[in-house]
Amino acid sequence: MLNKILSYGVIAGLMAGVPLSVLTVSMAGKPPLTHGMAIGYLTMLIALTAVFAGVKRYRDQDLGGVIAFWPAFGMGLGISVIAGLFYVAAWEASVAITHMDFASDYAKFVIEDRKAHGMSGEALAKFSAEMEQFKVQYADPLFRLPMVFAEIFPVGVLVSLVSAALLRNRRFLAVRRA
C-alpha cells in the first residue's frame, strides 16, 4: 500500500504543482488573475483524482476487489499528504525563481479591491493594518508552509472521503474478471 500511496501522491503532486509553477512563473509581476482561485482549485481537484485511481487500483489489484471505508480513506489521506508536500515545494520553488513578493502583491490587490467596493476610513485603515501583519507573518516559513499546504489538503480530504465512500462498495466500477 505504501508504494501506491507514494506513486499516486507523486502523480497528484506533479499534476497540481506543475500548473501552479507554470502560472506563477508566467504571471510574475502581473496582477492576480480574476478567476485565479477557481482555476487553482479546479486544478487541485483534477490532480487529486489520483486519490480515486490509487485507491481503486489497490482495491482491485491487491485486495481482490474489496476495501473497507477506513483503509480506503487512510490511503486517500496518505496520497493527499504526498500531493500537498509536492504542491508546497512547487510553490516555494516558483516564488524563489521569480523572486515574487506574494504577500505584498496580494495585500495590495485585496486593499485595492476593498477600496473599489466602497471600503474607506477607519475600516480601510484597520484592514490595511491587518494586511501589513499578514505580510510579516507570510515571511515566516513556519506560517507560510502550513498555509500553502492548507490550500490543497482539504480538497484531498474531500476527495478521499468521496473515494472511500464509493469504492467500499465492491460493485462500484468492479473489474470484470474472465
Rosetta blueprint (number, residue, H / E / L):
1 M L
2 L H
3 N H
4 K H
5 I H
6 L H
7 S H
8 Y H
9 G H
10 V H
11 I H
12 A H
13 G H
14 L H
15 M H
16 A H
17 G H
18 V H
19 P H
20 L H
21 S H
22 V H
23 L H
24 T H
25 V H
26 S H
27 M L
28 A L
29 G L
30 K L
31 P L
32 P L
33 L L
34 T L
35 H L
36 G H
37 M H
38 A H
39 I H
40 G H
41 Y H
42 L H
43 T H
44 M H
45 L H
46 I H
47 A H
48 L L
49 T H
50 A H
51 V H
52 F H
53 A H
54 G H
55 V H
56 K H
57 R H
58 Y H
59 R H
60 D H
61 Q H
62 D H
63 L L
64 G L
65 G L
66 V L
67 I L
68 A L
69 F H
70 W H
71 P H
72 A H
73 F H
74 G H
75 M H
76 G H
77 L H
78 G H
79 I H
80 S H
81 V H
82 I H
83 A H
84 G H
85 L H
86 F H
87 Y H
88 V H
89 A H
90 A H
91 W H
92 E H
93 A H
94 S H
95 V H
96 A H
97 I H
98 T H
99 H L
100 M L
101 D L
102 F H
103 A H
104 S H
105 D H
106 Y H
107 A H
108 K H
109 F H
110 V H
111 I H
112 E H
113 D H
114 R H
115 K H
116 A H
117 H L
118 G L
119 M L
120 S L
121 G H
122 E H
123 A H
124 L H
125 A H
126 K H
127 F H
128 S H
129 A H
130 E H
131 M H
132 E H
133 Q H
134 F H
135 K H
136 V H
137 Q H
138 Y H
139 A L
140 D L
141 P H
142 L H
143 F H
144 R H
145 L H
146 P H
147 M H
148 V H
149 F H
150 A H
151 E H
152 I H
153 F H
154 P H
155 V H
156 G H
157 V H
158 L H
159 V H
160 S H
161 L H
162 V H
163 S H
164 A H
165 A H
166 L H
167 L H
168 R L
169 N L
170 R L
171 R L
172 F L
173 L L
174 A L
175 V L
176 R L
177 R L
178 A L
